[in-house]
């Protein structure tokens, strides 16, 4: 028997054919082909998040497709409690806020989808910080080859932490092997992100900088590669493991 979310996926591609190629591209960039062909339904939550965030980033250029998608989801809401939750948590929660520059796209929402958006405003109470989600999506876009480090369940505010906790030891080990040029782009990305948002800074501090090995330990040379923002943050760790020396 076909599951409700699988049926929803099939109906979505029938109602909005333009999404078929977008799902293929999503899987190519963010999922890969490690175990053969991937079932669309397995990646529906992450795909819905991406579609919602695209309303912020590419709203004007995809207005017709967005209109079709909104109409489809509007028609689906209210028919199944489980699917309602899927649409609300993984799509409505990531739409623009009324005060965003991209908020004009919200005028296309039907009444049920609008209500779902109102109920899922991105704040601490909803369980996800918008700044953290967008940080992770910027990381995915910058490093699609590392997208497997990103957890698929985007409901949780530990999204960035889960990503960075995995990166810290891997990056340190690469430096220990002399492969520092593979690490430099990631550190450059984190350097540019640091200082823009307190929630993102906190994730970088707690789940990356504090987990780096100390100088003298295997991979400890990584602290020499930190840029000025990350280096200063690393020095503020209490107790500090030792000052980073040199420049990137």
BATIKE-460561 format. One line per field, with one value per residue: residue number from 1; chain; x, y, z of N, C-alpha, C in turn. Coordinates in steps of 0.02 Angstrom, whole numbers, plus 50000, padded with zeros to 5 digits. Atoms other than C-alpha are relative to their C-alpha. Layout:
! BATIKE-460561
n <- (NUM|...)
chain <- (A|...)
npx <- (X|...)
npy <- (Y|...)
npz <- (Z|...)
capx <- (X|...)
capy <- (Y|...)
capz <- (Z|...)
cpx <- (X|...)
cpy <- (Y|...)
cpz <- (Z|...)
//
This chain:
! BATIKE-460561
n <- (1|2|3|4|5|6|7|8|9|10|11|12|13|14|15|16|17|18|19|20|21|22|23|24|25|26|27|28|29|30|31|32|33|34|35|36|37|38|39|40|41|42|43|44|45|46|47|48|49|50|51|52|53|54|55|56|57|58|59|60|61|62|63|64|65|66|67|68|69|70|71|72|73|74|75|76|77|78|79|80|81|82|83|84|85|86|87|88|89|90|91|92|93|94|95|96|97|98|99|100|101|102|103|104|105|106|107|108|109|110|111|112|113|114|115|116|117|118|119|120|121|122|123|124|125|126|127|128|129|130|131|132|133|134|135|136|137|138|139|140|141|142|143|144|145|146|147|148|149|150|151|152|153|154|155|156|157|158|159|160|161|162|163|164|165|166|167|168|169|170|171|172|173|174|175|176|177|178|179|180|181|182|183|184|185|186|187|188|189|190|191|192|193|194|195|196|197|198|199|200|201|202|203|204|205|206|207|208|209|210|211|212|213|214|215|216|217|218|219|220|221|222|223|224|225|226|227|228|229|230|231|232|233|234|235|236|237|238|239|240|241|242|243|244|245|246|247|248)
chain <- (A|A|A|A|A|A|A|A|A|A|A|A|A|A|A|A|A|A|A|A|A|A|A|A|A|A|A|A|A|A|A|A|A|A|A|A|A|A|A|A|A|A|A|A|A|A|A|A|A|A|A|A|A|A|A|A|A|A|A|A|A|A|A|A|A|A|A|A|A|A|A|A|A|A|A|A|A|A|A|A|A|A|A|A|A|A|A|A|A|A|A|A|A|A|A|A|A|A|A|A|A|A|A|A|A|A|A|A|A|A|A|A|A|A|A|A|A|A|A|A|A|A|A|A|A|A|A|A|A|A|A|A|A|A|A|A|A|A|A|A|A|A|A|A|A|A|A|A|A|A|A|A|A|A|A|A|A|A|A|A|A|A|A|A|A|A|A|A|A|A|A|A|A|A|A|A|A|A|A|A|A|A|A|A|A|A|A|A|A|A|A|A|A|A|A|A|A|A|A|A|A|A|A|A|A|A|A|A|A|A|A|A|A|A|A|A|A|A|A|A|A|A|A|A|A|A|A|A|A|A|A|A|A|A|A|A|A|A|A|A|A|A|A|A|A|A|A|A)
npx <- (50042|49960|50002|50028|49950|49981|50055|49995|49945|50023|50050|49966|49967|50053|50031|49949|49948|49936|49961|49965|49930|49970|49985|49941|49941|49990|49967|49932|49956|50000|50008|49950|50023|49958|50032|50044|50054|50031|50072|50018|50034|49950|49969|50054|49994|49947|50019|50049|49964|49966|50049|50023|49947|49994|50048|49963|49941|50013|50073|50024|49986|50037|50066|50051|49992|50019|50073|50025|49983|50044|50068|50001|49996|50063|50052|49983|50009|50065|50023|49966|49964|49928|49975|50003|49941|49943|50001|49991|49934|49945|50009|50028|49956|49942|50019|49980|50041|50033|49956|49943|50001|50032|50067|50054|50020|50053|50066|50025|50023|50071|50013|49975|49927|49984|50008|49945|49940|50007|49990|49933|49950|49934|49971|49978|50056|50015|49948|49949|49982|49993|49930|49962|50020|49971|49928|49989|50012|49944|49946|50016|49990|49928|49965|50048|49967|50002|50070|50019|49989|50058|50054|50057|50059|49986|50044|49966|49955|49932|49980|49931|49955|49988|49954|49934|49970|49971|49947|49941|49948|49980|49955|49937|49964|49973|49941|49948|49974|49969|50048|50030|50033|50069|50034|49999|50063|50051|49983|50015|50072|50018|49974|50045|50064|49994|50013|50061|50060|49980|50016|49950|49937|50001|49991|49930|49959|50010|49999|49942|49938|49984|49984|49936|49945|49952|49934|49961|50039|50006|50045|50004|49977|50057|50013|49958|50033|50059|49999|50000|50061|50000|49942|50018|50050|49965|49962|50046|50024|49980|49931|49970|49953|49937|50012|49981|49939|49993|50058|50020)
npy <- (49940|49940|49958|49933|49952|50019|49979|49927|49986|50014|49950|49936|49998|49999|49934|49949|50038|49965|50019|50063|49987|49971|50055|50035|49959|50002|50064|50001|49955|50007|50069|50042|50065|50047|50065|50009|49950|49982|49989|49930|49989|49999|49933|49950|49946|49953|49967|49949|49945|49965|49964|49942|49951|49970|49944|49942|49986|49997|49992|49966|50037|50063|49984|50045|50065|49992|49995|50068|50038|49976|50024|50072|50012|49975|50052|50060|49988|50016|50066|50052|49967|50012|49960|49931|49987|49998|49937|49945|49999|49998|49950|49937|49970|49971|49946|49934|49966|49942|49942|50013|49967|50046|50016|49992|50067|50025|49981|50056|50054|50009|49991|50054|49996|49940|50017|50044|49958|49961|50045|50028|49948|50025|49971|50053|50041|50047|50051|49989|49930|49987|49986|50063|50038|49970|50014|50069|50003|49968|50049|50051|49972|49988|50064|50054|50064|50014|49995|50058|49983|49964|50045|49990|49976|49930|49971|49989|49943|50024|50013|49976|50035|50067|49992|49978|50052|50049|49969|49983|50052|50017|49948|50006|50058|49982|49959|50045|50037|49952|49981|49939|49962|50023|49972|49927|49969|50005|49950|49934|49992|49987|49934|49950|50005|49982|49930|49976|50017|50032|50071|50034|49994|50047|50067|50007|50003|50059|50063|50004|49974|50033|50070|50006|50023|49949|50004|50055|50061|50015|49954|49936|49946|49967|49934|49952|49983|49960|49929|49956|50006|50065|50003|49963|50039|50058|49977|49985|50062|50003|49976|50006|50055|49973|49951|50017|49964|49992|49982|50050)
npz <- (50000|50006|49941|50015|50024|50068|50043|50006|50046|50068|50019|50009|50065|50050|49999|50017|50036|50000|49942|50012|50013|49940|49954|50027|49986|49928|49983|50027|49963|49928|49978|50031|50025|49965|49996|50056|50004|49937|50004|49990|49936|49946|49997|50004|49951|50018|50063|49984|49969|50054|50040|49961|49998|50067|50003|49977|50040|50072|50005|50060|50062|50002|49973|50026|49969|49930|49998|50009|49939|49947|50013|49985|49928|49973|50011|49961|49928|49972|50020|49962|49946|50007|50056|49977|49960|50046|50037|49954|49969|50048|50052|49975|49950|50030|50045|49974|49950|50031|50001|50043|50065|50048|49973|50049|50024|49956|50027|50040|49956|49984|49928|49957|49998|49962|49929|49982|49995|49939|49943|50001|50005|49979|49940|49955|49980|50053|50000|50051|50012|50071|50015|50000|50059|50060|49996|50023|50072|50034|49999|50051|50067|50009|49999|50012|49989|49928|49978|49959|49929|49976|49981|50044|49964|49988|49950|49937|49997|49998|50068|50012|49954|50026|50056|49979|49958|50045|50039|49960|50000|50068|50024|49963|50025|50066|49987|49975|50057|50046|50052|49974|50053|50003|49942|50003|50022|49948|49950|50029|49996|49931|49983|50029|49966|49929|49984|50033|49962|49937|49998|50042|49963|49945|50027|50021|49939|49959|50036|50045|49971|49937|50012|50035|49956|49978|50031|49972|50012|50071|50034|49966|50044|50032|49970|50035|50062|49986|50016|49940|49959|49967|49954|49940|49964|49972|49942|49945|49970|49930|50003|50067|50007|50022|50052|50067|50021|50072|50040|50049)
capx <- (50000|50068|50110|50026|50188|50233|50061|50083|50248|50170|50024|50143|50241|50079|50006|50169|50272|50406|50462|50519|50681|50708|50696|50821|50941|50913|50960|51110|51180|51131|51102|51220|51209|51296|51170|51094|50935|50855|50667|50591|50486|50642|50699|50530|50557|50722|50654|50505|50622|50724|50568|50510|50680|50683|50530|50649|50797|50717|50537|50520|50599|50492|50326|50222|50294|50271|50090|50060|50149|50050|49887|49931|49980|49826|49718|49809|49792|49651|49638|49761|49832|50001|50021|49964|50106|50230|50177|50172|50339|50443|50366|50257|50383|50517|50417|50462|50400|50280|50421|50547|50595|50528|50361|50264|50263|50147|50007|49993|49950|49777|49691|49742|49925|49926|49860|49992|50127|50062|50067|50244|50336|50521|50574|50641|50469|50447|50610|50710|50804|50793|50973|51037|50937|50999|51179|51167|51090|51229|51352|51264|51269|51453|51506|51382|51512|51496|51306|51301|51362|51195|51060|50900|50778|50774|50651|50784|50884|51039|51052|51210|51284|51264|51352|51497|51525|51559|51669|51787|51875|51873|51953|52083|52128|52149|52269|52365|52385|52454|52296|52267|52217|52059|52017|52056|51894|51786|51880|51863|51676|51661|51769|51652|51498|51565|51503|51344|51222|51237|51151|51271|51420|51368|51357|51531|51602|51527|51522|51679|51809|51794|51817|51978|52133|52259|52426|52540|52398|52368|52289|52319|52402|52227|52220|52360|52243|52105|52064|52060|51878|51891|52062|51997|51847|51962|52068|51913|51878|51883|51998|52097|52196|52333|52351|52344|52507|52531|52411|52315)
capy <- (50000|50170|50283|50455|50552|50451|50484|50669|50668|50588|50709|50857|50811|50783|50951|51047|50959|51093|51025|50860|50931|51028|50870|50785|50931|50932|50748|50772|50916|50872|50686|50606|50428|50328|50186|50193|50287|50379|50377|50550|50529|50499|50676|50763|50856|50932|50970|51062|51166|51210|51259|51373|51457|51480|51592|51709|51693|51672|51727|51844|51730|51580|51663|51553|51393|51459|51501|51322|51250|51359|51310|51125|51133|51237|51099|50967|51051|50985|50814|50718|50766|50686|50774|50938|50925|50888|51041|51153|51102|51083|51214|51344|51372|51424|51547|51732|51830|51974|52098|52016|52098|51945|51951|51999|51814|51786|51873|51712|51607|51536|51551|51380|51399|51576|51512|51376|51508|51614|51464|51419|51584|51551|51586|51490|51431|51350|51257|51329|51491|51561|51622|51447|51366|51490|51469|51282|51308|51429|51295|51166|51281|51322|51142|51023|50884|50897|50900|50726|50809|50899|50807|50782|50829|51019|51040|51050|51199|51089|51083|51189|51105|50932|50992|51077|50938|50821|50945|50988|50819|50786|50953|50929|50758|50826|50957|50821|50732|50890|50918|51093|51162|51055|51134|51315|51349|51287|51396|51544|51515|51509|51664|51761|51698|51739|51899|51911|51827|51776|51608|51560|51625|51519|51364|51395|51427|51278|51148|51190|51301|51218|51047|51087|50999|51102|51146|50997|50873|50784|50908|51052|51149|51192|51337|51419|51426|51523|51697|51848|51829|51644|51664|51796|51687|51537|51639|51680|51497|51471|51390|51423|51277|51391|51540|51508|51560|51630|51671|51572)
capz <- (50000|49951|50098|50115|50091|49937|49865|49902|49809|49656|49657|49673|49517|49422|49476|49454|49318|49325|49494|49419|49353|49514|49618|49502|49523|49712|49723|49610|49712|49889|49893|49769|49705|49840|49847|49675|49628|49772|49804|49789|49945|50051|50014|50012|50179|50126|49952|50025|50132|49978|49881|50022|50036|49847|49872|49963|49847|49676|49702|49554|49424|49470|49509|49394|49464|49641|49605|49546|49699|49819|49736|49749|49933|49971|49897|50000|50170|50276|50195|50304|50474|50441|50274|50351|50475|50336|50237|50389|50465|50307|50194|50279|50418|50294|50189|50203|50353|50314|50349|50230|50066|49975|50069|49912|49866|50014|49918|49817|49970|49992|50161|50228|50179|50249|50415|50415|50385|50527|50643|50595|50607|50622|50799|50947|50994|50824|50850|50705|50685|50510|50516|50556|50417|50288|50350|50317|50146|50100|50153|50045|49895|49922|49953|49870|49884|50075|50079|50157|50318|50331|50427|50326|50465|50461|50602|50735|50790|50804|50615|50606|50759|50682|50525|50613|50740|50595|50503|50647|50664|50477|50438|50574|50508|50331|50399|50491|50325|50244|50143|50210|50040|50049|50216|50173|50074|50218|50342|50224|50216|50405|50420|50306|50399|50571|50650|50545|50664|50849|50824|50684|50785|50932|50824|50752|50926|51014|50877|50778|50863|51034|50955|50863|50929|51026|50949|50974|50954|50790|50670|50789|50648|50589|50711|50611|50462|50550|50486|50602|50656|50692|50771|50891|50935|50961|51082|51183|51219|51407|51450|51289|51223|51161|51043|50857|50776|50601|50463|50336)
cpx <- (50044|49990|49974|50051|50024|49946|50001|50054|49979|49950|50033|50032|49950|49970|50048|50058|50068|50045|50039|50075|50034|50016|50061|50064|50015|50036|50071|50048|50007|49996|50054|49970|50041|49971|49953|49945|49966|49925|49984|49972|50050|50029|49948|50007|50052|49984|49948|50032|50034|49951|49975|50054|50012|49950|50033|50053|49984|49925|49976|50009|49961|49928|49946|50003|49979|49924|49968|50012|49954|49929|49994|50000|49937|49945|50012|49985|49928|49974|50030|50043|50075|50030|49997|50062|50062|50004|50014|50072|50056|49990|49976|50047|50059|49984|50021|49953|49969|50044|50060|49993|49964|49928|49944|49976|49943|49930|49970|49972|49924|49989|50028|50076|50023|49995|50057|50064|49998|50015|50071|50054|50066|50025|50020|49944|49982|50054|50055|50014|50014|50073|50042|49984|50034|50076|50015|49987|50055|50060|49989|50013|50074|50039|49952|50030|50000|49929|49978|50012|49938|49944|49938|49940|50012|49954|50038|50051|50073|50027|50072|50049|50017|50049|50071|50036|50033|50060|50064|50053|50023|50049|50068|50042|50031|50063|50058|50032|50034|49954|49963|49964|49927|49959|49991|49934|49945|50014|49986|49926|49978|50024|49952|49932|50003|49989|49938|49938|50020|49986|50051|50068|50004|50011|50073|50045|49997|50013|50058|50064|50019|50020|50065|50054|50047|50064|50042|49963|49996|49947|49996|50024|49942|49988|50043|49967|49939|50010|49993|49938|49999|50057|49984|49948|50032|50038|49954|49972|50028|49990|50029|50049|50068|49988|50017|50057|50001|49935|49982|50046)
cpy <- (50063|50044|50070|50049|49983|50021|50075|50019|49989|50052|50068|50005|49999|50070|50054|49966|50033|49981|49936|50011|50030|49947|49961|50039|50000|49936|49998|50040|49982|49929|49955|49933|49945|49930|49987|50053|50011|50011|50073|50013|50004|50069|50055|50054|50052|50038|50054|50060|50042|50041|50063|50054|50032|50057|50064|50020|50012|50011|50028|49957|49935|50009|49953|49931|50004|50003|49931|49959|50021|49973|49925|49988|50025|49947|49939|50011|49985|49931|49944|50034|49991|50043|50075|50018|50004|50066|50059|50005|50009|50050|50067|50036|50037|50053|50067|50024|50061|50062|49991|50038|49958|49984|50007|49932|49972|50019|49944|49944|49998|50005|49946|50002|50062|49987|49956|50041|50041|49958|49974|50053|49976|50039|49942|49954|49950|49948|50010|50074|50009|50010|49936|49959|50028|49993|49931|49995|50036|49953|49947|50025|50011|49935|49942|49931|49980|49998|49941|50013|50033|49951|50016|50030|50072|50032|50024|50055|49979|49984|50020|49964|49931|50002|50014|49949|49947|50028|50009|49945|49981|50051|49996|49942|50014|50043|49957|49961|50046|50024|50064|50040|49977|50030|50075|50030|49998|50052|50071|50014|50017|50069|50055|50000|50027|50075|50028|49987|49963|49926|49960|50002|49948|49929|49988|49995|49932|49935|49994|50022|49963|49927|49991|49976|50057|49993|49947|49934|49988|50045|50069|50059|50038|50069|50054|50026|50045|50073|50042|49993|49934|49994|50036|49961|49939|50020|50012|49937|49995|49929|49992|49942|50024|50047|49974|50044|50004|50017|49943|50003)
cpz <- (50000|50061|49982|49972|49930|49951|49990|49950|49928|49976|49986|49931|49943|49994|49978|49964|50001|50059|49989|49990|50061|50053|49976|50015|50075|50021|49974|50043|50073|50026|49972|49979|50032|49999|49942|50001|50067|49990|50016|50069|50058|50011|49995|50053|49982|49936|50012|50033|49946|49959|50037|50002|49931|49991|50024|49949|49926|49987|49934|49938|49994|50025|49975|50032|50073|50007|49995|50063|50058|49992|50016|50075|50036|49994|50043|50075|50021|49982|50042|50053|49994|49945|50017|50039|49957|49964|50046|50025|49949|49943|50028|50048|49970|49948|50029|50055|49966|49995|49954|49934|49948|50020|49949|49973|50042|49975|49958|50043|50005|50074|50045|50005|50037|50075|50024|50009|50065|50062|50006|49992|50029|50060|50046|50020|49947|49992|49950|49994|49925|49981|49996|49938|49938|49999|49971|49925|49961|49998|49947|49930|49985|49993|49989|50011|50074|50026|50041|50074|50030|50016|49959|50036|50021|50051|50061|49997|50004|49931|49987|50045|49974|49942|50023|50044|49957|49963|50040|50000|49930|49972|50034|49975|49931|50008|50024|49944|49949|49946|50019|49947|49991|50056|49994|49975|50053|50055|49975|50003|50070|50022|49975|50035|50071|50011|49969|50041|50064|50002|49959|50035|50056|49976|49980|50061|50033|49963|49950|50036|50064|49992|49962|50047|50018|49961|50035|49996|49925|49968|50031|49958|49968|50029|49968|49937|50011|49981|50063|50044|50038|50050|50065|50041|50032|50063|50060|50033|50071|50027|49930|49999|49977|49943|49931|49977|49924|49967|49953|49941)
//
